[in-house]
């Protein structure tokens, strides 16, 4: 079975930025989440932000660029 576009996007995020970065649909937009400590289990603090982009395969490159910009500012 062919992978969904967002599964490929998640793999690319992990490949480019490491573990802890995630995206998902939230009210039709993109929610970006960063797990602060991967080894903390259920006590893992997270930061999240809603991006001004629609959750759409057409926005894959824009999502990756947005994450790159955020990562550069951290």
PyMOL Python script that loads the backbone (N, CA, C, O; Angstrom):
from pymol import cmd

cmd.read_pdbstr("""\
ATOM      1  N   UNK A   1       0.838  -1.188   0.000  1.00  0.00           N
ATOM      2  CA  UNK A   1       0.000   0.000   0.000  1.00  0.00           C
ATOM      3  C   UNK A   1       0.882   1.251   0.000  1.00  0.00           C
ATOM      4  O   UNK A   1       1.881   1.313   0.717  1.00  0.00           O
ATOM      5  N   UNK A   2       0.517   2.215  -0.786  1.00  0.00           N
ATOM      6  CA  UNK A   2       1.271   3.457  -0.896  1.00  0.00           C
ATOM      7  C   UNK A   2       1.114   4.303   0.375  1.00  0.00           C
ATOM      8  O   UNK A   2       0.028   4.384   0.948  1.00  0.00           O
ATOM      9  N   UNK A   3       2.213   4.926   0.803  1.00  0.00           N
ATOM     10  CA  UNK A   3       2.162   5.760   2.000  1.00  0.00           C
ATOM     11  C   UNK A   3       1.420   7.068   1.714  1.00  0.00           C
ATOM     12  O   UNK A   3       1.450   7.594   0.602  1.00  0.00           O
ATOM     13  N   UNK A   4       0.772   7.559   2.730  1.00  0.00           N
ATOM     14  CA  UNK A   4       0.105   8.854   2.643  1.00  0.00           C
ATOM     15  C   UNK A   4       1.156   9.958   2.605  1.00  0.00           C
ATOM     16  O   UNK A   4       2.272   9.764   3.088  1.00  0.00           O
ATOM     17  N   UNK A   5       0.818  11.104   2.042  1.00  0.00           N
ATOM     18  CA  UNK A   5       1.767  12.213   1.918  1.00  0.00           C
ATOM     19  C   UNK A   5       2.299  12.652   3.279  1.00  0.00           C
ATOM     20  O   UNK A   5       3.475  12.994   3.399  1.00  0.00           O
ATOM     21  N   UNK A   6       1.451  12.647   4.302  1.00  0.00           N
ATOM     22  CA  UNK A   6       1.891  13.123   5.610  1.00  0.00           C
ATOM     23  C   UNK A   6       2.831  12.131   6.292  1.00  0.00           C
ATOM     24  O   UNK A   6       3.652  12.534   7.115  1.00  0.00           O
ATOM     25  N   UNK A   7       2.725  10.848   5.965  1.00  0.00           N
ATOM     26  CA  UNK A   7       3.672   9.875   6.508  1.00  0.00           C
ATOM     27  C   UNK A   7       5.067  10.129   5.938  1.00  0.00           C
ATOM     28  O   UNK A   7       6.062  10.040   6.657  1.00  0.00           O
ATOM     29  N   UNK A   8       5.134  10.440   4.663  1.00  0.00           N
ATOM     30  CA  UNK A   8       6.411  10.782   4.043  1.00  0.00           C
ATOM     31  C   UNK A   8       6.968  12.086   4.612  1.00  0.00           C
ATOM     32  O   UNK A   8       8.172  12.212   4.835  1.00  0.00           O
ATOM     33  N   UNK A   9       6.081  13.054   4.844  1.00  0.00           N
ATOM     34  CA  UNK A   9       6.488  14.328   5.432  1.00  0.00           C
ATOM     35  C   UNK A   9       7.079  14.113   6.823  1.00  0.00           C
ATOM     36  O   UNK A   9       8.105  14.706   7.158  1.00  0.00           O
ATOM     37  N   UNK A  10       6.446  13.278   7.628  1.00  0.00           N
ATOM     38  CA  UNK A  10       6.947  12.989   8.974  1.00  0.00           C
ATOM     39  C   UNK A  10       8.317  12.323   8.926  1.00  0.00           C
ATOM     40  O   UNK A  10       9.190  12.636   9.736  1.00  0.00           O
ATOM     41  N   UNK A  11       8.506  11.413   7.989  1.00  0.00           N
ATOM     42  CA  UNK A  11       9.813  10.768   7.837  1.00  0.00           C
ATOM     43  C   UNK A  11      10.878  11.777   7.439  1.00  0.00           C
ATOM     44  O   UNK A  11      12.013  11.721   7.913  1.00  0.00           O
ATOM     45  N   UNK A  12      10.501  12.694   6.568  1.00  0.00           N
ATOM     46  CA  UNK A  12      11.446  13.716   6.134  1.00  0.00           C
ATOM     47  C   UNK A  12      11.808  14.652   7.286  1.00  0.00           C
ATOM     48  O   UNK A  12      12.970  15.033   7.426  1.00  0.00           O
ATOM     49  N   UNK A  13      10.835  15.023   8.106  1.00  0.00           N
ATOM     50  CA  UNK A  13      11.101  15.858   9.283  1.00  0.00           C
ATOM     51  C   UNK A  13      12.087  15.165  10.220  1.00  0.00           C
ATOM     52  O   UNK A  13      13.042  15.780  10.696  1.00  0.00           O
ATOM     53  N   UNK A  14      11.849  13.891  10.477  1.00  0.00           N
ATOM     54  CA  UNK A  14      12.727  13.125  11.354  1.00  0.00           C
ATOM     55  C   UNK A  14      14.128  13.034  10.768  1.00  0.00           C
ATOM     56  O   UNK A  14      15.120  13.149  11.488  1.00  0.00           O
ATOM     57  N   UNK A  15      14.204  12.829   9.465  1.00  0.00           N
ATOM     58  CA  UNK A  15      15.492  12.720   8.796  1.00  0.00           C
ATOM     59  C   UNK A  15      16.278  14.034   8.850  1.00  0.00           C
ATOM     60  O   UNK A  15      17.485  14.027   9.091  1.00  0.00           O
ATOM     61  N   UNK A  16      15.600  15.147   8.628  1.00  0.00           N
ATOM     62  CA  UNK A  16      16.265  16.449   8.580  1.00  0.00           C
ATOM     63  C   UNK A  16      16.518  17.055   9.957  1.00  0.00           C
ATOM     64  O   UNK A  16      17.509  17.760  10.148  1.00  0.00           O
ATOM     65  N   UNK A  17      15.634  16.789  10.918  1.00  0.00           N
ATOM     66  CA  UNK A  17      15.709  17.479  12.206  1.00  0.00           C
ATOM     67  C   UNK A  17      15.868  16.553  13.408  1.00  0.00           C
ATOM     68  O   UNK A  17      16.070  17.029  14.525  1.00  0.00           O
ATOM     69  N   UNK A  18      15.783  15.262  13.203  1.00  0.00           N
ATOM     70  CA  UNK A  18      15.901  14.325  14.304  1.00  0.00           C
ATOM     71  C   UNK A  18      14.557  14.032  14.953  1.00  0.00           C
ATOM     72  O   UNK A  18      13.518  14.541  14.532  1.00  0.00           O
ATOM     73  N   UNK A  19      14.600  13.204  15.982  1.00  0.00           N
ATOM     74  CA  UNK A  19      13.380  12.824  16.691  1.00  0.00           C
ATOM     75  C   UNK A  19      12.802  14.020  17.425  1.00  0.00           C
ATOM     76  O   UNK A  19      13.500  14.982  17.747  1.00  0.00           O
ATOM     77  N   UNK A  20      11.515  13.929  17.676  1.00  0.00           N
ATOM     78  CA  UNK A  20      10.848  14.940  18.481  1.00  0.00           C
ATOM     79  C   UNK A  20       9.977  15.903  17.700  1.00  0.00           C
ATOM     80  O   UNK A  20       9.076  16.517  18.270  1.00  0.00           O
ATOM     81  N   UNK A  21      10.225  16.049  16.409  1.00  0.00           N
ATOM     82  CA  UNK A  21       9.435  16.958  15.587  1.00  0.00           C
ATOM     83  C   UNK A  21       8.267  16.196  14.973  1.00  0.00           C
ATOM     84  O   UNK A  21       8.442  15.092  14.456  1.00  0.00           O
ATOM     85  N   UNK A  22       7.075  16.786  15.032  1.00  0.00           N
ATOM     86  CA  UNK A  22       5.917  16.128  14.469  1.00  0.00           C
ATOM     87  C   UNK A  22       4.919  17.111  13.897  1.00  0.00           C
ATOM     88  O   UNK A  22       4.888  18.278  14.287  1.00  0.00           O
ATOM     89  N   UNK A  23       4.110  16.639  12.977  1.00  0.00           N
ATOM     90  CA  UNK A  23       3.040  17.439  12.397  1.00  0.00           C
ATOM     91  C   UNK A  23       1.770  16.606  12.370  1.00  0.00           C
ATOM     92  O   UNK A  23       1.806  15.379  12.273  1.00  0.00           O
ATOM     93  N   UNK A  24       0.648  17.307  12.459  1.00  0.00           N
ATOM     94  CA  UNK A  24      -0.645  16.647  12.339  1.00  0.00           C
ATOM     95  C   UNK A  24      -1.681  17.680  11.936  1.00  0.00           C
ATOM     96  O   UNK A  24      -1.432  18.884  11.984  1.00  0.00           O
ATOM     97  N   UNK A  25      -2.836  17.195  11.544  1.00  0.00           N
ATOM     98  CA  UNK A  25      -3.942  18.076  11.179  1.00  0.00           C
ATOM     99  C   UNK A  25      -4.626  18.570  12.445  1.00  0.00           C
ATOM    100  O   UNK A  25      -4.875  17.802  13.374  1.00  0.00           O
ATOM    101  N   UNK A  26      -4.925  19.866  12.466  1.00  0.00           N
ATOM    102  CA  UNK A  26      -5.661  20.461  13.575  1.00  0.00           C
ATOM    103  C   UNK A  26      -6.593  21.523  12.998  1.00  0.00           C
ATOM    104  O   UNK A  26      -6.161  22.611  12.617  1.00  0.00           O
ATOM    105  N   UNK A  27      -7.867  21.188  12.944  1.00  0.00           N
ATOM    106  CA  UNK A  27      -8.886  22.089  12.403  1.00  0.00           C
ATOM    107  C   UNK A  27      -8.555  22.558  10.989  1.00  0.00           C
ATOM    108  O   UNK A  27      -8.773  23.720  10.646  1.00  0.00           O
ATOM    109  N   UNK A  28      -8.026  21.648  10.171  1.00  0.00           N
ATOM    110  CA  UNK A  28      -7.732  21.959   8.782  1.00  0.00           C
ATOM    111  C   UNK A  28      -6.395  22.638   8.548  1.00  0.00           C
ATOM    112  O   UNK A  28      -6.000  22.859   7.403  1.00  0.00           O
ATOM    113  N   UNK A  29      -5.695  22.973   9.630  1.00  0.00           N
ATOM    114  CA  UNK A  29      -4.374  23.601   9.536  1.00  0.00           C
ATOM    115  C   UNK A  29      -3.314  22.604   9.993  1.00  0.00           C
ATOM    116  O   UNK A  29      -3.630  21.471  10.356  1.00  0.00           O
ATOM    117  N   UNK A  30      -2.059  23.035   9.972  1.00  0.00           N
ATOM    118  CA  UNK A  30      -0.937  22.194  10.382  1.00  0.00           C
ATOM    119  C   UNK A  30      -0.553  22.540  11.811  1.00  0.00           C
ATOM    120  O   UNK A  30      -0.308  23.705  12.123  1.00  0.00           O
ATOM    121  N   UNK A  31      -0.499  21.540  12.678  1.00  0.00           N
ATOM    122  CA  UNK A  31       0.022  21.733  14.022  1.00  0.00           C
ATOM    123  C   UNK A  31       1.416  21.119  14.080  1.00  0.00           C
ATOM    124  O   UNK A  31       1.599  19.937  13.789  1.00  0.00           O
ATOM    125  N   UNK A  32       2.380  21.926  14.453  1.00  0.00           N
ATOM    126  CA  UNK A  32       3.759  21.489  14.605  1.00  0.00           C
ATOM    127  C   UNK A  32       4.027  21.263  16.082  1.00  0.00           C
ATOM    128  O   UNK A  32       3.727  22.122  16.912  1.00  0.00           O
ATOM    129  N   UNK A  33       4.594  20.105  16.413  1.00  0.00           N
ATOM    130  CA  UNK A  33       4.884  19.759  17.801  1.00  0.00           C
ATOM    131  C   UNK A  33       6.351  19.391  17.936  1.00  0.00           C
ATOM    132  O   UNK A  33       6.922  18.714  17.081  1.00  0.00           O
ATOM    133  N   UNK A  34       6.947  19.852  19.026  1.00  0.00           N
ATOM    134  CA  UNK A  34       8.321  19.492  19.354  1.00  0.00           C
ATOM    135  C   UNK A  34       8.332  18.881  20.738  1.00  0.00           C
ATOM    136  O   UNK A  34       7.932  19.520  21.711  1.00  0.00           O
ATOM    137  N   UNK A  35       8.793  17.641  20.826  1.00  0.00           N
ATOM    138  CA  UNK A  35       8.961  16.982  22.118  1.00  0.00           C
ATOM    139  C   UNK A  35      10.316  17.385  22.662  1.00  0.00           C
ATOM    140  O   UNK A  35      11.333  17.250  21.982  1.00  0.00           O
ATOM    141  N   UNK A  36      10.325  17.872  23.872  1.00  0.00           N
ATOM    142  CA  UNK A  36      11.548  18.414  24.458  1.00  0.00           C
ATOM    143  C   UNK A  36      12.525  17.313  24.831  1.00  0.00           C
ATOM    144  O   UNK A  36      13.725  17.447  24.593  1.00  0.00           O
ATOM    145  N   UNK A  37      12.029  16.222  25.413  1.00  0.00           N
ATOM    146  CA  UNK A  37      12.910  15.140  25.878  1.00  0.00           C
ATOM    147  C   UNK A  37      12.301  13.800  25.472  1.00  0.00           C
ATOM    148  O   UNK A  37      11.355  13.327  26.102  1.00  0.00           O
ATOM    149  N   UNK A  38      12.842  13.197  24.429  1.00  0.00           N
ATOM    150  CA  UNK A  38      12.323  11.933  23.910  1.00  0.00           C
ATOM    151  C   UNK A  38      12.317  10.816  24.944  1.00  0.00           C
ATOM    152  O   UNK A  38      11.493   9.907  24.847  1.00  0.00           O
ATOM    153  N   UNK A  39      13.201  10.854  25.921  1.00  0.00           N
ATOM    154  CA  UNK A  39      13.328   9.766  26.894  1.00  0.00           C
ATOM    155  C   UNK A  39      12.439   9.940  28.122  1.00  0.00           C
ATOM    156  O   UNK A  39      12.507   9.123  29.040  1.00  0.00           O
ATOM    157  N   UNK A  40      11.622  10.963  28.163  1.00  0.00           N
ATOM    158  CA  UNK A  40      10.821  11.256  29.347  1.00  0.00           C
ATOM    159  C   UNK A  40       9.495  10.498  29.389  1.00  0.00           C
ATOM    160  O   UNK A  40       8.771  10.586  30.381  1.00  0.00           O
ATOM    161  N   UNK A  41       9.170   9.764  28.343  1.00  0.00           N
ATOM    162  CA  UNK A  41       7.923   9.003  28.338  1.00  0.00           C
ATOM    163  C   UNK A  41       6.696   9.887  28.435  1.00  0.00           C
ATOM    164  O   UNK A  41       6.594  10.888  27.725  1.00  0.00           O
ATOM    165  N   UNK A  42       5.761   9.527  29.311  1.00  0.00           N
ATOM    166  CA  UNK A  42       4.514  10.276  29.465  1.00  0.00           C
ATOM    167  C   UNK A  42       4.738  11.650  30.097  1.00  0.00           C
ATOM    168  O   UNK A  42       3.867  12.516  30.007  1.00  0.00           O
ATOM    169  N   UNK A  43       5.883  11.861  30.728  1.00  0.00           N
ATOM    170  CA  UNK A  43       6.187  13.151  31.341  1.00  0.00           C
ATOM    171  C   UNK A  43       6.917  14.078  30.372  1.00  0.00           C
ATOM    172  O   UNK A  43       7.489  15.089  30.780  1.00  0.00           O
ATOM    173  N   UNK A  44       6.894  13.731  29.107  1.00  0.00           N
ATOM    174  CA  UNK A  44       7.618  14.474  28.087  1.00  0.00           C
ATOM    175  C   UNK A  44       6.948  15.816  27.800  1.00  0.00           C
ATOM    176  O   UNK A  44       5.846  15.851  27.252  1.00  0.00           O
ATOM    177  N   UNK A  45       7.602  16.917  28.163  1.00  0.00           N
ATOM    178  CA  UNK A  45       7.018  18.219  27.831  1.00  0.00           C
ATOM    179  C   UNK A  45       7.028  18.444  26.323  1.00  0.00           C
ATOM    180  O   UNK A  45       7.949  18.019  25.625  1.00  0.00           O
ATOM    181  N   UNK A  46       6.004  19.109  25.839  1.00  0.00           N
ATOM    182  CA  UNK A  46       5.891  19.373  24.403  1.00  0.00           C
ATOM    183  C   UNK A  46       5.547  20.838  24.187  1.00  0.00           C
ATOM    184  O   UNK A  46       4.868  21.473  24.994  1.00  0.00           O
ATOM    185  N   UNK A  47       6.038  21.343  23.075  1.00  0.00           N
ATOM    186  CA  UNK A  47       5.656  22.670  22.607  1.00  0.00           C
ATOM    187  C   UNK A  47       4.960  22.473  21.276  1.00  0.00           C
ATOM    188  O   UNK A  47       5.368  21.630  20.477  1.00  0.00           O
ATOM    189  N   UNK A  48       3.913  23.243  21.035  1.00  0.00           N
ATOM    190  CA  UNK A  48       3.239  23.123  19.747  1.00  0.00           C
ATOM    191  C   UNK A  48       2.765  24.494  19.279  1.00  0.00           C
ATOM    192  O   UNK A  48       2.540  25.411  20.069  1.00  0.00           O
ATOM    193  N   UNK A  49       2.624  24.589  17.971  1.00  0.00           N
ATOM    194  CA  UNK A  49       2.156  25.821  17.353  1.00  0.00           C
ATOM    195  C   UNK A  49       1.340  25.459  16.118  1.00  0.00           C
ATOM    196  O   UNK A  49       1.636  24.485  15.427  1.00  0.00           O
ATOM    197  N   UNK A  50       0.322  26.247  15.855  1.00  0.00           N
ATOM    198  CA  UNK A  50      -0.475  26.059  14.656  1.00  0.00           C
ATOM    199  C   UNK A  50       0.134  26.919  13.553  1.00  0.00           C
ATOM    200  O   UNK A  50       0.287  28.130  13.710  1.00  0.00           O
ATOM    201  N   UNK A  51       0.478  26.288  12.446  1.00  0.00           N
ATOM    202  CA  UNK A  51       1.066  27.013  11.327  1.00  0.00           C
ATOM    203  C   UNK A  51      -0.034  27.590  10.442  1.00  0.00           C
ATOM    204  O   UNK A  51      -1.117  27.012  10.349  1.00  0.00           O
ATOM    205  N   UNK A  52       0.227  28.712   9.796  1.00  0.00           N
ATOM    206  CA  UNK A  52      -0.800  29.328   8.935  1.00  0.00           C
ATOM    207  C   UNK A  52      -0.865  28.662   7.558  1.00  0.00           C
ATOM    208  O   UNK A  52      -0.931  29.336   6.530  1.00  0.00           O
ATOM    209  N   UNK A  53      -0.845  27.335   7.561  1.00  0.00           N
ATOM    210  CA  UNK A  53      -0.882  26.563   6.323  1.00  0.00           C
ATOM    211  C   UNK A  53      -1.973  25.511   6.418  1.00  0.00           C
ATOM    212  O   UNK A  53      -2.178  24.909   7.472  1.00  0.00           O
ATOM    213  N   UNK A  54      -2.670  25.293   5.314  1.00  0.00           N
ATOM    214  CA  UNK A  54      -3.681  24.247   5.275  1.00  0.00           C
ATOM    215  C   UNK A  54      -3.013  22.874   5.281  1.00  0.00           C
ATOM    216  O   UNK A  54      -1.935  22.692   4.716  1.00  0.00           O
ATOM    217  N   UNK A  55      -3.670  21.915   5.927  1.00  0.00           N
ATOM    218  CA  UNK A  55      -3.210  20.522   5.962  1.00  0.00           C
ATOM    219  C   UNK A  55      -3.526  19.915   4.609  1.00  0.00           C
ATOM    220  O   UNK A  55      -4.612  19.380   4.386  1.00  0.00           O
ATOM    221  N   UNK A  56      -2.550  20.007   3.703  1.00  0.00           N
ATOM    222  CA  UNK A  56      -2.761  19.578   2.327  1.00  0.00           C
ATOM    223  C   UNK A  56      -1.449  19.101   1.731  1.00  0.00           C
ATOM    224  O   UNK A  56      -0.381  19.637   2.028  1.00  0.00           O
ATOM    225  N   UNK A  57      -1.545  18.087   0.887  1.00  0.00           N
ATOM    226  CA  UNK A  57      -0.357  17.574   0.208  1.00  0.00           C
ATOM    227  C   UNK A  57       0.318  18.662  -0.620  1.00  0.00           C
ATOM    228  O   UNK A  57       1.531  18.624  -0.825  1.00  0.00           O
ATOM    229  N   UNK A  58      -0.458  19.626  -1.093  1.00  0.00           N
ATOM    230  CA  UNK A  58       0.095  20.727  -1.881  1.00  0.00           C
ATOM    231  C   UNK A  58       1.034  21.614  -1.064  1.00  0.00           C
ATOM    232  O   UNK A  58       1.823  22.365  -1.636  1.00  0.00           O
ATOM    233  N   UNK A  59       0.960  21.537   0.251  1.00  0.00           N
ATOM    234  CA  UNK A  59       1.767  22.395   1.122  1.00  0.00           C
ATOM    235  C   UNK A  59       2.970  21.699   1.745  1.00  0.00           C
ATOM    236  O   UNK A  59       3.589  22.259   2.650  1.00  0.00           O
ATOM    237  N   UNK A  60       3.317  20.520   1.302  1.00  0.00           N
ATOM    238  CA  UNK A  60       4.432  19.778   1.900  1.00  0.00           C
ATOM    239  C   UNK A  60       5.715  20.595   1.942  1.00  0.00           C
ATOM    240  O   UNK A  60       6.354  20.694   2.989  1.00  0.00           O
ATOM    241  N   UNK A  61       6.089  21.171   0.829  1.00  0.00           N
ATOM    242  CA  UNK A  61       7.327  21.954   0.768  1.00  0.00           C
ATOM    243  C   UNK A  61       7.238  23.178   1.665  1.00  0.00           C
ATOM    244  O   UNK A  61       8.205  23.522   2.344  1.00  0.00           O
ATOM    245  N   UNK A  62       6.087  23.838   1.673  1.00  0.00           N
ATOM    246  CA  UNK A  62       5.904  25.013   2.530  1.00  0.00           C
ATOM    247  C   UNK A  62       6.011  24.630   4.008  1.00  0.00           C
ATOM    248  O   UNK A  62       6.583  25.372   4.806  1.00  0.00           O
ATOM    249  N   UNK A  63       5.462  23.475   4.363  1.00  0.00           N
ATOM    250  CA  UNK A  63       5.544  23.007   5.751  1.00  0.00           C
ATOM    251  C   UNK A  63       6.999  22.761   6.134  1.00  0.00           C
ATOM    252  O   UNK A  63       7.445  23.208   7.191  1.00  0.00           O
ATOM    253  N   UNK A  64       7.733  22.064   5.296  1.00  0.00           N
ATOM    254  CA  UNK A  64       9.147  21.798   5.576  1.00  0.00           C
ATOM    255  C   UNK A  64       9.949  23.090   5.679  1.00  0.00           C
ATOM    256  O   UNK A  64      10.798  23.222   6.561  1.00  0.00           O
ATOM    257  N   UNK A  65       9.690  24.041   4.790  1.00  0.00           N
ATOM    258  CA  UNK A  65      10.392  25.330   4.845  1.00  0.00           C
ATOM    259  C   UNK A  65      10.058  26.089   6.121  1.00  0.00           C
ATOM    260  O   UNK A  65      10.928  26.725   6.716  1.00  0.00           O
ATOM    261  N   UNK A  66       8.803  26.024   6.539  1.00  0.00           N
ATOM    262  CA  UNK A  66       8.372  26.692   7.761  1.00  0.00           C
ATOM    263  C   UNK A  66       9.103  26.101   8.967  1.00  0.00           C
ATOM    264  O   UNK A  66       9.590  26.832   9.829  1.00  0.00           O
ATOM    265  N   UNK A  67       9.173  24.773   9.015  1.00  0.00           N
ATOM    266  CA  UNK A  67       9.873  24.098  10.113  1.00  0.00           C
ATOM    267  C   UNK A  67      11.359  24.469  10.096  1.00  0.00           C
ATOM    268  O   UNK A  67      11.949  24.704  11.151  1.00  0.00           O
ATOM    269  N   UNK A  68      11.963  24.522   8.913  1.00  0.00           N
ATOM    270  CA  UNK A  68      13.362  24.920   8.810  1.00  0.00           C
ATOM    271  C   UNK A  68      13.586  26.321   9.372  1.00  0.00           C
ATOM    272  O   UNK A  68      14.560  26.561  10.086  1.00  0.00           O
ATOM    273  N   UNK A  69      12.675  27.249   9.044  1.00  0.00           N
ATOM    274  CA  UNK A  69      12.783  28.616   9.556  1.00  0.00           C
ATOM    275  C   UNK A  69      12.668  28.653  11.076  1.00  0.00           C
ATOM    276  O   UNK A  69      13.427  29.347  11.752  1.00  0.00           O
ATOM    277  N   UNK A  70      11.713  27.898  11.598  1.00  0.00           N
ATOM    278  CA  UNK A  70      11.533  27.854  13.061  1.00  0.00           C
ATOM    279  C   UNK A  70      12.772  27.263  13.717  1.00  0.00           C
ATOM    280  O   UNK A  70      13.264  27.791  14.714  1.00  0.00           O
ATOM    281  N   UNK A  71      13.268  26.187  13.167  1.00  0.00           N
ATOM    282  CA  UNK A  71      14.453  25.520  13.733  1.00  0.00           C
ATOM    283  C   UNK A  71      15.656  26.457  13.718  1.00  0.00           C
ATOM    284  O   UNK A  71      16.428  26.480  14.676  1.00  0.00           O
ATOM    285  N   UNK A  72      15.827  27.223  12.655  1.00  0.00           N
ATOM    286  CA  UNK A  72      16.948  28.165  12.556  1.00  0.00           C
ATOM    287  C   UNK A  72      16.871  29.251  13.625  1.00  0.00           C
ATOM    288  O   UNK A  72      17.903  29.767  14.055  1.00  0.00           O
ATOM    289  N   UNK A  73      15.672  29.601  14.055  1.00  0.00           N
ATOM    290  CA  UNK A  73      15.494  30.667  15.051  1.00  0.00           C
ATOM    291  C   UNK A  73      15.611  30.185  16.485  1.00  0.00           C
ATOM    292  O   UNK A  73      15.635  30.989  17.417  1.00  0.00           O
ATOM    293  N   UNK A  74      15.685  28.872  16.660  1.00  0.00           N
ATOM    294  CA  UNK A  74      15.764  28.314  18.016  1.00  0.00           C
ATOM    295  C   UNK A  74      17.195  28.306  18.527  1.00  0.00           C
ATOM    296  O   UNK A  74      17.447  27.870  19.651  1.00  0.00           O
TER     297      UNK A  74
END
""", "prot")
cmd.dss("prot")
cmd.show_as("cartoon", "prot")
cmd.util.cbc("prot")
cmd.orient("prot")
